Structures are given as structure tokens and as C-alpha cells.
Amino acid sequence: MAGYTGDIGQAVVPKERAKRLWKHTTVRRHIHPVLKSALTEMAPGLERCMYCGDNQGTDIDHFEPVRVNALRTFDWHNHLLACSLCNSHLKRDLFPLADDGTPMLIDPSSEDPTPHLHLSLAAGAYIDLTDRGDATIKVFGLNRKILVRGRLNAYRITPLLLNKWRTAFEKDDLEEAAACAATVWEQPTADVVHAMFHQALVPGAEDIFADEPETLTLLRDPVIRTGLLGTC
């Protein structure tokens, strides 16, 4: 991949050279499968899109598009697994920049989105906390109805799975506990589970989970947090 980057850097028109190389038969046969295999292992849930977290990741997306920076076409850190909807229909080659030239979109592979995005668990929708959060919501359509519905489903189902995991753990049924844990993390919209565990410990958690006090108790349970998060 470094060799391809060098080739692009020496081209008269780097962007055009990058496009041709990325679509070249050799690259499609020998580079794309390796990249996709590595990305699927890093993706949330069961090979889910790194942007919406709901659909299966089918495409290799260039976070910083080729038209913006051709030299990053073969940069491992610039590749993400995305569904065709997020990649080809929503993001496309959009890459908004701030006045100082820094990216407005949040890179899900290297940045903590928490300072920029807040997930309202009761509403199943994201609320922007910064301009970058707003841009990310708009470009990827993070609050489209199907995603909101999926998050609300995950919010309802997760406490049941946590309870089931706790019961299996107490009975020393390791196989059942492992199956429950896998179901928790492999369900679509795994961002809901992360948000639930995070928000259970923030100031004002009692207000966030005012209608679900039993859920808050589960999320704060040190045994559950150690078993599913590896930390209390």
C-alpha cells in the first residue's frame, strides 16, 4: 500500500491516478479483501457499518475522500467499513471542513464522539453538542426514522439481556452467560448499549433513567460491568 501511495504522489494528476489504482483489478482482488476482512473484525456488532451501526458493512469507505486527499487512498487509517447507504448515498465524497481547515465529521475509528454527540435514550435520537456533532448527524442521517426505531428497540431489549446474563452468571452457566453477552454486543445499534453503560454513571443518571430505575440498577451492577465491560 505504501508503494501505491508513492505512485500516486509522483503522478501528474494524483487524484485521477488514485482513482484508477483503487479500481484496478489487482487491487480489487488482492488489497480490498484483506482490508475488508480486517475492518469487519473491528466493526461493531456483526460487521455493522461504522457510521450508522445498523446496516451490514459492505463497502470500504475513505473517511477523507480521494477527491480531498488522494495520498490517503491507500492509508490504512483512512479506511472504514460502511454500508452502501452511508457510503454511496449519504456521505458520498462529502467532507465538510471548519474555517481552520479541520474535518467537521467525527472519525468513529479514532475519536470519542461523546464530546460532540449525546444519545437521548428515551427518544432514540442523537443531539448535537458541537458543530462537528451537527455536521455528523446531518451527513450520515443519524436520526432517520429507521435508526431511531432500532435504538428504541435496543433500549428496551438490553435490560432483559442483562438480567438474563446476571442469572446465568449466578448459576455458573458460562455457556448461557457467553451467549447473552454476545447478543448484547452483536445486536444492531450497539451504540445504545455503550451509551446506556456510560450514562448510568454520569451526574443526573437518576433523571435519565427516571422511568427505568431497575435498568439503572442493572447498568451500575459491578458484576455486570466487570463481566461485560471488563471494569466496574
GROMACS elastic network, one bead per residue, 0.5 to 0.9 nm:
[ bonds ]
;  ai    aj funct       b0    kb
    1     4     6  0.51179   500
    1     5     6  0.63356   500
    1     6     6  0.87201   500
    1    31     6  0.82058   500
    1    74     6  0.55393   500
    1    75     6  0.73599   500
    1    76     6  0.84223   500
    2     5     6  0.50227   500
    2     6     6  0.62815   500
    2     7     6  0.86833   500
    2    74     6  0.72338   500
    2    75     6  0.78994   500
    3     6     6  0.50798   500
    3     7     6  0.62591   500
    3     8     6  0.87438   500
    4     8     6  0.62653   500
    4     9     6  0.86267   500
    4    18     6  0.83244   500
    4    21     6  0.76330   500
    4    73     6  0.87528   500
    4    74     6  0.69344   500
    5     8     6  0.51180   500
    5     9     6  0.61935   500
    5    10     6  0.88101   500
    5    18     6  0.82356   500
    5    70     6  0.84911   500
    5    71     6  0.58087   500
    5    72     6  0.74280   500
    5    73     6  0.73568   500
    5    74     6  0.61917   500
    5    75     6  0.78580   500
    6     9     6  0.50264   500
    6    10     6  0.64173   500
    6    11     6  0.88430   500
    6    71     6  0.82171   500
    7    10     6  0.53809   500
    7    11     6  0.64684   500
    7    14     6  0.86100   500
    7    17     6  0.81735   500
    7    18     6  0.86205   500
    8    11     6  0.51987   500
    8    12     6  0.85843   500
    8    13     6  0.82098   500
    8    14     6  0.51150   500
    8    15     6  0.77115   500
    8    16     6  0.87572   500
    8    17     6  0.58633   500
    8    18     6  0.58225   500
    8    21     6  0.85033   500
    8    70     6  0.72954   500
    8    71     6  0.64924   500
    8    73     6  0.88743   500
    9    12     6  0.84028   500
    9    13     6  0.88777   500
    9    14     6  0.61546   500
    9    70     6  0.82921   500
    9    71     6  0.65080   500
   10    13     6  0.86295   500
   10    14     6  0.73792   500
   11    14     6  0.50815   500
   11    15     6  0.86022   500
   11    16     6  0.86267   500
   11    17     6  0.64995   500
   11    18     6  0.88930   500
   12    16     6  0.89065   500
   12    17     6  0.82971   500
   13    16     6  0.56842   500
   13    17     6  0.63918   500
   13    18     6  0.87553   500
   14    17     6  0.50872   500
   14    18     6  0.59645   500
   14    19     6  0.86101   500
   14    69     6  0.89143   500
   14    70     6  0.60319   500
   14    71     6  0.75384   500
   15    18     6  0.51141   500
   15    19     6  0.62922   500
   15    20     6  0.87769   500
   15    66     6  0.64729   500
   15    67     6  0.60903   500
   15    68     6  0.84150   500
   15    69     6  0.76939   500
   15    70     6  0.50501   500
   15    71     6  0.82149   500
   16    19     6  0.51735   500
   16    20     6  0.63206   500
   16    21     6  0.86838   500
   16    67     6  0.87973   500
   16    70     6  0.84212   500
   17    20     6  0.52219   500
   17    21     6  0.61528   500
   17    22     6  0.85923   500
   17    70     6  0.84094   500
   18    21     6  0.51976   500
   18    22     6  0.60645   500
   18    23     6  0.86367   500
   18    66     6  0.71733   500
   18    70     6  0.59031   500
   18    71     6  0.76769   500
   18    73     6  0.64946   500
   18    74     6  0.86347   500
   19    22     6  0.52851   500
   19    23     6  0.63748   500
   19    24     6  0.86001   500
   19    66     6  0.73357   500
   19    67     6  0.89108   500
   19    70     6  0.82375   500
   19    73     6  0.82938   500
   20    23     6  0.53352   500
   20    24     6  0.59921   500
   21    25     6  0.85457   500
   21    26     6  0.87191   500
   21    27     6  0.70113   500
   22    25     6  0.85890   500
   22    27     6  0.62405   500
   22    28     6  0.72373   500
   22    32     6  0.87907   500
   22    73     6  0.74565   500
   22    74     6  0.80837   500
   23    26     6  0.84890   500
   23    27     6  0.67821   500
   23    28     6  0.63362   500
   24    27     6  0.53537   500
   24    28     6  0.61821   500
   24    29     6  0.86617   500
   25    28     6  0.50586   500
   25    29     6  0.60628   500
   25    30     6  0.84842   500
   26    29     6  0.52170   500
   26    30     6  0.59262   500
   26    31     6  0.75843   500
   27    30     6  0.53287   500
   27    32     6  0.63417   500
   28    31     6  0.59230   500
   28    32     6  0.51068   500
   28    33     6  0.73862   500
   29    32     6  0.64277   500
   29    33     6  0.67632   500
   30    33     6  0.62613   500
   30    34     6  0.68984   500
   31    34     6  0.54584   500
   31    35     6  0.62476   500
   31    36     6  0.86384   500
   32    35     6  0.51685   500
   32    36     6  0.60005   500
   32    37     6  0.84936   500
   32    60     6  0.77813   500
   33    36     6  0.51290   500
   33    37     6  0.60030   500
   33    38     6  0.86187   500
   34    37     6  0.52010   500
   34    38     6  0.63348   500
   34    39     6  0.86598   500
   35    38     6  0.52922   500
   35    39     6  0.61618   500
   35    40     6  0.86617   500
   35    60     6  0.77880   500
   35    76     6  0.80281   500
   35    79     6  0.80763   500
   36    39     6  0.50224   500
   36    40     6  0.60472   500
   36    41     6  0.87270   500
   36    58     6  0.84248   500
   36    59     6  0.78103   500
   36    60     6  0.65257   500
   36    80     6  0.86283   500
   36    81     6  0.70895   500
   37    40     6  0.53079   500
   37    41     6  0.66552   500
   38    41     6  0.54287   500
   38    42     6  0.67837   500
   39    42     6  0.51263   500
   39    43     6  0.61437   500
   39    47     6  0.82993   500
   39    60     6  0.83176   500
   39    79     6  0.80250   500
   39    80     6  0.66290   500
   39    81     6  0.58340   500
   40    43     6  0.50697   500
   40    44     6  0.83168   500
   40    46     6  0.80934   500
   40    47     6  0.50217   500
   40    48     6  0.77775   500
   40    57     6  0.75457   500
   40    81     6  0.68049   500
   41    44     6  0.83520   500
   41    46     6  0.88254   500
   41    47     6  0.71429   500
   42    47     6  0.80007   500
   42    50     6  0.89939   500
   42    81     6  0.87314   500
   42   109     6  0.88286   500
   43    46     6  0.73643   500
   43    47     6  0.52718   500
   43    48     6  0.57535   500
   43    49     6  0.68745   500
   43    50     6  0.60809   500
   43    53     6  0.85701   500
   43    57     6  0.80976   500
   43    80     6  0.85869   500
   43    81     6  0.69546   500
   44    47     6  0.62385   500
   44    48     6  0.54356   500
   44    49     6  0.74218   500
   44    50     6  0.68413   500
   44    53     6  0.67469   500
   44   185     6  0.77503   500
   44   186     6  0.72055   500
   44   187     6  0.89065   500
   44   188     6  0.82256   500
   44   189     6  0.83428   500
   44   190     6  0.66478   500
   44   191     6  0.83868   500
   45    48     6  0.56354   500
   45    49     6  0.89394   500
   45    53     6  0.77352   500
   45    54     6  0.87110   500
   45   182     6  0.88099   500
   45   183     6  0.88545   500
   45   184     6  0.87783   500
   45   185     6  0.57098   500
   45   187     6  0.56923   500
   45   188     6  0.60769   500
   45   189     6  0.77425   500
   45   190     6  0.62743   500
   46    56     6  0.73938   500
   46    57     6  0.88704   500
   46   185     6  0.86182   500
   46   186     6  0.53553   500
   46   187     6  0.72891   500
   46   188     6  0.76346   500
   47    50     6  0.86680   500
   47    53     6  0.89458   500
   47    55     6  0.85293   500
   47    56     6  0.57334   500
   47    57     6  0.56741   500
   47    58     6  0.84928   500
   47    81     6  0.81193   500
   47   186     6  0.87534   500
   48    51     6  0.85586   500
   48    52     6  0.80638   500
   48    53     6  0.52754   500
   48    54     6  0.60299   500
   48    55     6  0.56673   500
   48    58     6  0.86501   500
   48    81     6  0.77471   500
   48    82     6  0.75291   500
   48    83     6  0.76685   500
   48   186     6  0.88742   500
   48   188     6  0.71623   500
   48   189     6  0.84297   500
   49    52     6  0.57775   500
   49    54     6  0.63930   500
   49    55     6  0.57346   500
   49    56     6  0.56555   500
   49    58     6  0.78103   500
   49    59     6  0.87202   500
   49    80     6  0.83858   500
   49    81     6  0.57151   500
   49    83     6  0.51975   500
   49    84     6  0.89268   500
   49    86     6  0.80796   500
   50    53     6  0.56025   500
   50    54     6  0.87438   500
   50    57     6  0.74525   500
   50    80     6  0.66646   500
   50    81     6  0.57552   500
   50    82     6  0.56904   500
   50    83     6  0.81912   500
   50   108     6  0.66097   500
   50   109     6  0.77956   500
   51    54     6  0.84622   500
   51    80     6  0.86794   500
   51    81     6  0.82579   500
   51    82     6  0.64936   500
   51    83     6  0.81898   500
   51    86     6  0.70482   500
   51    87     6  0.89237   500
   51   107     6  0.88300   500
   51   108     6  0.70146   500
   51   140     6  0.70779   500
   51   142     6  0.83105   500
   52    55     6  0.71082   500
   52    82     6  0.82102   500
   52    83     6  0.82113   500
   52    86     6  0.72832   500
   52   140     6  0.71626   500
   52   141     6  0.82386   500
   52   142     6  0.63373   500
   52   147     6  0.76703   500
   52   189     6  0.75434   500
   53    56     6  0.80761   500
   53    57     6  0.86611   500
   53    82     6  0.88166   500
   53    83     6  0.89750   500
   53   147     6  0.87808   500
   53   188     6  0.62519   500
   53   190     6  0.67592   500
   53   191     6  0.71443   500
   54    57     6  0.88265   500
   54    83     6  0.86782   500
   54   147     6  0.70226   500
   54   150     6  0.77426   500
   54   187     6  0.86935   500
   54   189     6  0.52067   500
   54   190     6  0.82705   500
   55    58     6  0.87204   500
   55    82     6  0.83102   500
   55    83     6  0.59077   500
   55    84     6  0.86596   500
   55    85     6  0.84338   500
   55   188     6  0.75557   500
   55   189     6  0.88813   500
   56    81     6  0.89877   500
   56    82     6  0.76655   500
   56    83     6  0.57970   500
   56    84     6  0.87416   500
   56   188     6  0.89573   500
   57    60     6  0.81946   500
   57    81     6  0.53778   500
   57    84     6  0.74745   500
   58    81     6  0.69075   500
   58    82     6  0.60918   500
   58    83     6  0.51020   500
   58    84     6  0.63229   500
   59    80     6  0.82176   500
   59    81     6  0.58220   500
   59    82     6  0.51876   500
   59    83     6  0.58408   500
   59    84     6  0.61477   500
   59    87     6  0.71385   500
   59    88     6  0.88265   500
   60    79     6  0.62563   500
   60    80     6  0.57517   500
   60    81     6  0.50504   500
   60    82     6  0.62174   500
   60    83     6  0.86056   500
   60    87     6  0.82838   500
   61    64     6  0.86743   500
   61    65     6  0.81766   500
   61    78     6  0.80269   500
   61    79     6  0.55876   500
   61    80     6  0.51565   500
   61    81     6  0.60996   500
   61    82     6  0.60693   500
   61    83     6  0.88731   500
   61    87     6  0.62660   500
   61    88     6  0.89279   500
   61    92     6  0.89690   500
   62    65     6  0.51983   500
   62    66     6  0.70359   500
   62    72     6  0.80634   500
   62    73     6  0.68868   500
   62    74     6  0.89125   500
   62    75     6  0.88928   500
   62    78     6  0.55387   500
   62    79     6  0.50070   500
   62    80     6  0.65633   500
   62    87     6  0.88631   500
   62    93     6  0.85919   500
   63    66     6  0.89567   500
   63    77     6  0.87338   500
   63    78     6  0.53725   500
   63    79     6  0.61598   500
   63    80     6  0.66600   500
   63    93     6  0.88016   500
   63    95     6  0.81893   500
   63   105     6  0.88507   500
   63   107     6  0.73113   500
   64    67     6  0.83842   500
   64    68     6  0.65297   500
   64    69     6  0.66296   500
   64    70     6  0.88647   500
   64    72     6  0.73460   500
   64    73     6  0.84162   500
   64    78     6  0.64256   500
   64    79     6  0.85954   500
   64    93     6  0.81123   500
   64    94     6  0.87078   500
   64    95     6  0.67527   500
   64   103     6  0.86548   500
   65    68     6  0.53164   500
   65    69     6  0.63724   500
   65    70     6  0.75473   500
   65    72     6  0.81423   500
   65    73     6  0.77196   500
   65    78     6  0.87650   500
   65    92     6  0.83166   500
   65    93     6  0.54407   500
   65    94     6  0.75034   500
   65    95     6  0.71296   500
   66    69     6  0.52071   500
   66    71     6  0.77177   500
   66    72     6  0.70639   500
   66    73     6  0.58448   500
   66    93     6  0.78308   500
   67    70     6  0.61806   500
   67    93     6  0.72955   500
   68    93     6  0.83192   500
   68    95     6  0.78431   500
   69    72     6  0.57802   500
   69    73     6  0.74567   500
   70    73     6  0.54605   500
   70    74     6  0.86745   500
   71    74     6  0.72569   500
   71    75     6  0.76045   500
   72    76     6  0.82245   500
   72    77     6  0.84518   500
   72    78     6  0.64244   500
   73    76     6  0.85474   500
   73    78     6  0.74083   500
   73    79     6  0.83557   500
   74    77     6  0.87822   500
   74    78     6  0.76818   500
   74    79     6  0.81268   500
   75    78     6  0.53335   500
   75    79     6  0.70678   500
   76    79     6  0.56018   500
   76    80     6  0.87958   500
   77    80     6  0.81281   500
   77   109     6  0.82701   500
   77   110     6  0.86547   500
   80   108     6  0.85546   500
   80   109     6  0.74748   500
   81    87     6  0.89706   500
   82    85     6  0.81030   500
   82    86     6  0.63701   500
   82    87     6  0.58607   500
   83    86     6  0.55357   500
   83    87     6  0.60413   500
   83    88     6  0.82224   500
   84    87     6  0.50249   500
   84    88     6  0.53420   500
   84    89     6  0.70483   500
   84    90     6  0.88856   500
   85    88     6  0.56692   500
   85    89     6  0.50364   500
   85    90     6  0.62808   500
   85    91     6  0.84456   500
   85   140     6  0.89869   500
   86    89     6  0.58991   500
   86    91     6  0.57238   500
   86    92     6  0.76727   500
   86   139     6  0.86384   500
   86   140     6  0.60378   500
   86   141     6  0.82538   500
   87    90     6  0.61826   500
   87    91     6  0.53628   500
   87    92     6  0.55099   500
   87    93     6  0.84893   500
   87   140     6  0.87626   500
   88    91     6  0.65194   500
   88    93     6  0.84222   500
   89    92     6  0.59439   500
   90    93     6  0.89177   500
   90    94     6  0.83779   500
   90   139     6  0.61974   500
   90   140     6  0.57474   500
   90   141     6  0.73087   500
   91    94     6  0.54072   500
   91    95     6  0.78819   500
   91   139     6  0.57762   500
   91   140     6  0.61415   500
   92    95     6  0.87951   500
   94   139     6  0.76924   500
   95   103     6  0.69946   500
   95   104     6  0.73731   500
   95   105     6  0.70128   500
   95   139     6  0.88395   500
   96   101     6  0.89869   500
   96   102     6  0.86850   500
   96   103     6  0.62846   500
   96   104     6  0.55621   500
   96   105     6  0.70121   500
   96   135     6  0.77651   500
   97   100     6  0.76658   500
   97   101     6  0.53183   500
   97   102     6  0.54573   500
   97   104     6  0.52160   500
   97   105     6  0.81132   500
   98   101     6  0.51807   500
   98   102     6  0.53836   500
   98   103     6  0.62839   500
   98   104     6  0.59733   500
   98   132     6  0.86771   500
   99   102     6  0.74993   500
  101   104     6  0.88982   500
  103   106     6  0.76723   500
  103   107     6  0.89917   500
  103   132     6  0.81656   500
  104   131     6  0.74189   500
  104   133     6  0.79748   500
  104   134     6  0.88278   500
  104   135     6  0.62864   500
  104   136     6  0.72892   500
  105   132     6  0.58565   500
  105   133     6  0.74736   500
  105   134     6  0.88708   500
  105   135     6  0.62113   500
  105   136     6  0.50709   500
  105   137     6  0.88862   500
  105   139     6  0.81992   500
  106   109     6  0.88458   500
  106   110     6  0.85881   500
  106   111     6  0.66548   500
  106   112     6  0.82929   500
  106   113     6  0.66912   500
  106   116     6  0.82986   500
  106   132     6  0.67591   500
  106   133     6  0.73112   500
  106   135     6  0.86313   500
  106   136     6  0.63321   500
  107   110     6  0.57512   500
  107   111     6  0.55946   500
  107   112     6  0.83952   500
  107   113     6  0.82441   500
  108   111     6  0.56582   500
  108   112     6  0.72238   500
  108   113     6  0.72126   500
  109   112     6  0.85873   500
  111   114     6  0.88849   500
  112   115     6  0.71552   500
  112   116     6  0.83770   500
  113   116     6  0.53923   500
  113   117     6  0.57427   500
  113   118     6  0.83437   500
  113   133     6  0.78620   500
  114   117     6  0.52679   500
  114   118     6  0.63658   500
  114   119     6  0.88517   500
  114   129     6  0.87275   500
  115   118     6  0.78645   500
  115   129     6  0.68383   500
  115   130     6  0.76598   500
  115   133     6  0.84072   500
  116   127     6  0.86387   500
  116   128     6  0.61007   500
  116   130     6  0.50890   500
  116   131     6  0.77452   500
  116   132     6  0.63800   500
  116   134     6  0.80812   500
  117   126     6  0.63699   500
  117   127     6  0.58320   500
  117   129     6  0.54704   500
  117   130     6  0.74614   500
  117   132     6  0.86019   500
  117   133     6  0.53088   500
  117   134     6  0.80910   500
  117   136     6  0.88710   500
  117   137     6  0.85821   500
  118   125     6  0.84645   500
  118   126     6  0.55891   500
  118   127     6  0.51228   500
  118   128     6  0.64464   500
  118   129     6  0.68535   500
  118   133     6  0.87709   500
  118   195     6  0.84541   500
  119   122     6  0.88385   500
  119   123     6  0.83538   500
  119   124     6  0.68748   500
  119   125     6  0.58589   500
  119   127     6  0.62181   500
  119   128     6  0.88622   500
  119   191     6  0.86273   500
  119   192     6  0.77010   500
  119   195     6  0.68017   500
  120   123     6  0.53844   500
  120   124     6  0.56318   500
  120   125     6  0.54785   500
  120   126     6  0.60241   500
  120   127     6  0.69814   500
  120   195     6  0.88754   500
  120   208     6  0.87375   500
  121   124     6  0.50306   500
  121   125     6  0.71677   500
  121   126     6  0.87202   500
  121   151     6  0.77161   500
  121   152     6  0.72331   500
  121   155     6  0.68649   500
  121   192     6  0.72865   500
  121   195     6  0.78380   500
  121   196     6  0.75402   500
  121   208     6  0.81559   500
  121   209     6  0.89264   500
  122   125     6  0.82122   500
  122   152     6  0.72431   500
  122   155     6  0.80422   500
  122   208     6  0.82094   500
  122   209     6  0.86366   500
  123   126     6  0.84937   500
  123   148     6  0.74348   500
  123   151     6  0.85944   500
  123   152     6  0.71590   500
  124   143     6  0.81551   500
  124   147     6  0.78822   500
  124   149     6  0.69384   500
  124   150     6  0.79324   500
  124   151     6  0.51581   500
  124   152     6  0.52163   500
  124   153     6  0.88384   500
  124   155     6  0.81599   500
  124   192     6  0.83582   500
  125   142     6  0.77119   500
  125   143     6  0.55474   500
  125   144     6  0.86302   500
  125   147     6  0.81804   500
  125   148     6  0.56733   500
  125   151     6  0.78911   500
  125   152     6  0.88765   500
  126   133     6  0.88776   500
  126   137     6  0.73818   500
  126   142     6  0.70506   500
  126   143     6  0.64321   500
  126   148     6  0.88027   500
  127   133     6  0.78309   500
  127   134     6  0.78770   500
  127   137     6  0.83279   500
  128   131     6  0.72543   500
  128   132     6  0.78778   500
  128   135     6  0.85460   500
  128   136     6  0.86494   500
  128   137     6  0.74533   500
  129   132     6  0.81277   500
  129   133     6  0.60203   500
  129   134     6  0.74472   500
  130   133     6  0.50786   500
  130   134     6  0.63801   500
  130   135     6  0.87549   500
  131   135     6  0.62013   500
  131   136     6  0.86130   500
  132   135     6  0.51027   500
  132   136     6  0.61406   500
  132   137     6  0.86187   500
  133   136     6  0.51570   500
  133   137     6  0.62088   500
  133   138     6  0.86733   500
  134   137     6  0.52360   500
  134   138     6  0.62668   500
  134   139     6  0.87019   500
  135   138     6  0.52151   500
  135   139     6  0.60634   500
  135   140     6  0.85318   500
  136   139     6  0.53567   500
  136   140     6  0.61045   500
  136   141     6  0.80021   500
  136   142     6  0.77822   500
  137   140     6  0.56391   500
  137   141     6  0.55243   500
  137   143     6  0.69137   500
  138   141     6  0.50973   500
  138   142     6  0.69595   500
  138   143     6  0.82837   500
  139   142     6  0.80219   500
  140   143     6  0.85466   500
  141   144     6  0.55649   500
  141   147     6  0.89403   500
  142   145     6  0.88848   500
  142   147     6  0.68977   500
  142   148     6  0.82024   500
  143   146     6  0.81861   500
  143   147     6  0.63216   500
  143   148     6  0.60277   500
  144   147     6  0.56449   500
  144   148     6  0.64425   500
  144   149     6  0.88697   500
  145   148     6  0.51119   500
  145   149     6  0.61503   500
  145   150     6  0.86200   500
  146   149     6  0.51424   500
  146   150     6  0.62157   500
  146   151     6  0.87340   500
  147   150     6  0.50138   500
  147   151     6  0.61879   500
  147   152     6  0.86322   500
  147   189     6  0.78734   500
  148   151     6  0.51952   500
  148   152     6  0.62663   500
  148   153     6  0.86902   500
  149   152     6  0.52033   500
  149   153     6  0.62946   500
  149   154     6  0.87491   500
  150   153     6  0.51015   500
  150   154     6  0.62643   500
  150   155     6  0.86600   500
  150   188     6  0.74626   500
  150   189     6  0.67416   500
  151   154     6  0.50009   500
  151   155     6  0.61054   500
  151   156     6  0.86674   500
  151   188     6  0.82959   500
  151   189     6  0.59927   500
  151   190     6  0.84866   500
  151   191     6  0.83156   500
  151   192     6  0.61971   500
  152   155     6  0.50014   500
  152   156     6  0.63448   500
  152   157     6  0.86912   500
  152   192     6  0.85352   500
  153   156     6  0.52010   500
  153   157     6  0.61322   500
  153   158     6  0.85419   500
  154   157     6  0.50739   500
  154   158     6  0.57940   500
  154   159     6  0.89984   500
  154   184     6  0.88883   500
  154   187     6  0.77104   500
  154   188     6  0.77620   500
  154   189     6  0.70521   500
  154   190     6  0.79013   500
  154   192     6  0.66116   500
  154   193     6  0.76020   500
  155   158     6  0.56834   500
  155   159     6  0.74810   500
  155   192     6  0.65633   500
  155   193     6  0.75103   500
  155   196     6  0.80538   500
  156   159     6  0.66304   500
  156   160     6  0.76600   500
  157   160     6  0.54737   500
  157   161     6  0.65470   500
  157   162     6  0.89340   500
  157   184     6  0.87603   500
  158   161     6  0.50902   500
  158   162     6  0.61769   500
  158   163     6  0.86331   500
  158   184     6  0.64741   500
  158   192     6  0.88327   500
  158   193     6  0.71269   500
  158   215     6  0.88709   500
  159   162     6  0.50049   500
  159   163     6  0.61295   500
  159   164     6  0.85249   500
  159   214     6  0.84285   500
  159   215     6  0.57910   500
  159   218     6  0.72221   500
  159   219     6  0.82384   500
  160   163     6  0.51902   500
  160   164     6  0.61986   500
  160   165     6  0.86215   500
  160   215     6  0.89423   500
  161   165     6  0.60360   500
  161   166     6  0.85600   500
  161   180     6  0.60911   500
  161   181     6  0.78279   500
  161   183     6  0.76999   500
  161   184     6  0.65738   500
  162   166     6  0.61364   500
  162   167     6  0.86404   500
  162   180     6  0.75799   500
  162   181     6  0.80103   500
  162   184     6  0.78138   500
  162   215     6  0.88951   500
  162   218     6  0.69287   500
  162   219     6  0.81694   500
  162   224     6  0.73607   500
  163   166     6  0.50999   500
  163   167     6  0.62800   500
  163   168     6  0.86916   500
  163   218     6  0.72862   500
  164   167     6  0.51679   500
  164   168     6  0.62272   500
  164   169     6  0.85856   500
  164   176     6  0.86016   500
  164   177     6  0.77377   500
  164   180     6  0.69344   500
  165   168     6  0.51453   500
  165   169     6  0.60788   500
  165   170     6  0.86399   500
  165   176     6  0.73783   500
  165   178     6  0.79479   500
  165   179     6  0.83919   500
  165   180     6  0.55069   500
  165   181     6  0.68145   500
  165   224     6  0.79320   500
  166   169     6  0.50768   500
  166   170     6  0.62161   500
  166   171     6  0.86950   500
  166   177     6  0.76128   500
  166   218     6  0.88291   500
  166   223     6  0.79256   500
  166   224     6  0.67049   500
  167   170     6  0.51916   500
  167   171     6  0.63263   500
  167   172     6  0.86266   500
  167   173     6  0.85461   500
  167   177     6  0.82026   500
  168   171     6  0.51196   500
  168   172     6  0.61115   500
  168   174     6  0.69343   500
  168   175     6  0.83770   500
  168   176     6  0.59456   500
  168   177     6  0.51969   500
  168   178     6  0.89518   500
  168   180     6  0.86188   500
  169   173     6  0.59100   500
  169   174     6  0.65869   500
  169   176     6  0.82043   500
  169   177     6  0.58832   500
  169   227     6  0.89686   500
  170   173     6  0.75904   500
  171   174     6  0.84089   500
  172   175     6  0.87784   500
  172   176     6  0.89513   500
  172   177     6  0.82686   500
  173   176     6  0.55449   500
  173   177     6  0.61959   500
  173   178     6  0.86759   500
  174   178     6  0.59928   500
  174   179     6  0.85132   500
  175   178     6  0.51925   500
  175   179     6  0.62464   500
  175   180     6  0.87215   500
  176   179     6  0.50136   500
  176   180     6  0.61833   500
  176   181     6  0.86057   500
  177   180     6  0.51349   500
  177   181     6  0.61771   500
  177   182     6  0.85984   500
  178   181     6  0.50844   500
  178   182     6  0.61238   500
  178   183     6  0.85931   500
  179   182     6  0.51248   500
  179   183     6  0.62115   500
  179   184     6  0.86930   500
  180   183     6  0.50688   500
  180   184     6  0.62270   500
  180   185     6  0.88382   500
  181   184     6  0.50818   500
  181   185     6  0.64092   500
  181   186     6  0.84187   500
  181   227     6  0.84909   500
  181   228     6  0.66348   500
  182   185     6  0.53667   500
  182   186     6  0.56796   500
  182   187     6  0.82504   500
  183   186     6  0.51707   500
  183   187     6  0.58548   500
  184   187     6  0.59549   500
  184   190     6  0.77795   500
  184   193     6  0.75339   500
  184   228     6  0.89155   500
  185   188     6  0.82501   500
  185   190     6  0.59923   500
  185   193     6  0.75064   500
  185   228     6  0.88944   500
  186   189     6  0.87611   500
  186   190     6  0.69990   500
  187   190     6  0.61132   500
  188   191     6  0.84319   500
  189   192     6  0.59339   500
  189   193     6  0.79367   500
  190   193     6  0.53617   500
  190   194     6  0.66753   500
  190   195     6  0.87633   500
  191   194     6  0.51287   500
  191   195     6  0.60849   500
  191   196     6  0.85633   500
  192   195     6  0.50489   500
  192   196     6  0.60753   500
  192   197     6  0.87321   500
  193   196     6  0.50642   500
  193   197     6  0.63405   500
  193   198     6  0.85656   500
  194   197     6  0.53906   500
  194   198     6  0.61465   500
  194   199     6  0.85648   500
  195   198     6  0.50357   500
  195   199     6  0.58365   500
  195   200     6  0.83370   500
  196   199     6  0.53055   500
  196   200     6  0.60566   500
  196   216     6  0.85824   500
  196   219     6  0.72199   500
  197   200     6  0.53654   500
  197   201     6  0.72768   500
  197   216     6  0.88383   500
  197   219     6  0.56998   500
  197   220     6  0.76669   500
  197   225     6  0.80298   500
  197   229     6  0.88104   500
  198   201     6  0.59362   500
  198   202     6  0.69699   500
  198   219     6  0.88326   500
  199   202     6  0.52063   500
  199   203     6  0.83237   500
  199   204     6  0.86428   500
  199   205     6  0.61674   500
  199   208     6  0.77770   500
  199   209     6  0.89890   500
  200   203     6  0.85466   500
  200   204     6  0.87144   500
  200   205     6  0.53130   500
  200   206     6  0.79712   500
  200   208     6  0.81453   500
  200   209     6  0.79112   500
  200   216     6  0.60562   500
  200   217     6  0.85912   500
  200   219     6  0.61532   500
  200   220     6  0.64539   500
  201   204     6  0.84646   500
  201   205     6  0.63200   500
  201   219     6  0.85586   500
  201   220     6  0.72421   500
  202   205     6  0.55807   500
  203   206     6  0.81246   500
  204   207     6  0.53862   500
  204   208     6  0.65652   500
  204   209     6  0.89326   500
  205   209     6  0.61662   500
  205   210     6  0.81113   500
  205   216     6  0.78962   500
  206   209     6  0.53217   500
  206   210     6  0.55137   500
  206   213     6  0.74910   500
  206   216     6  0.76311   500
  207   211     6  0.83399   500
  208   211     6  0.80998   500
  208   212     6  0.86634   500
  209   213     6  0.59060   500
  209   214     6  0.87230   500
  209   215     6  0.73634   500
  209   216     6  0.61959   500
  210   213     6  0.60082   500
  210   216     6  0.87172   500
  211   214     6  0.88633   500
  212   215     6  0.52505   500
  212   216     6  0.65762   500
  212   217     6  0.89331   500
  213   216     6  0.50774   500
  213   217     6  0.63425   500
  213   218     6  0.87921   500
  214   217     6  0.50491   500
  214   218     6  0.63524   500
  214   219     6  0.87309   500
  215   218     6  0.51103   500
  215   219     6  0.62136   500
  215   220     6  0.86512   500
  216   219     6  0.50662   500
  216   220     6  0.61687   500
  216   221     6  0.85386   500
  217   220     6  0.52165   500
  217   221     6  0.60733   500
  218   221     6  0.50936   500
  218   222     6  0.87229   500
  218   224     6  0.71813   500
  218   225     6  0.87599   500
  219   222     6  0.82752   500
  219   224     6  0.71672   500
  219   225     6  0.69953   500
  220   223     6  0.87120   500
  220   224     6  0.76941   500
  220   225     6  0.69462   500
  220   232     6  0.80816   500
  221   224     6  0.53534   500
  221   225     6  0.61812   500
  221   226     6  0.85990   500
  221   232     6  0.80151   500
  222   225     6  0.50019   500
  222   226     6  0.59152   500
  222   227     6  0.83518   500
  222   231     6  0.78570   500
  222   232     6  0.50510   500
  223   226     6  0.52252   500
  223   227     6  0.60158   500
  223   228     6  0.85197   500
  223   231     6  0.89837   500
  223   232     6  0.75782   500
  224   227     6  0.50519   500
  224   228     6  0.59097   500
  224   229     6  0.77827   500
  224   230     6  0.89611   500
  224   232     6  0.82302   500
  225   228     6  0.53617   500
  225   229     6  0.51392   500
  225   230     6  0.65118   500
  225   231     6  0.57552   500
  225   232     6  0.51744   500
  226   229     6  0.53825   500
  226   232     6  0.52985   500
  227   230     6  0.57057   500
  227   231     6  0.77311   500
  227   232     6  0.89630   500
  228   231     6  0.80663   500
  229   232     6  0.76859   500
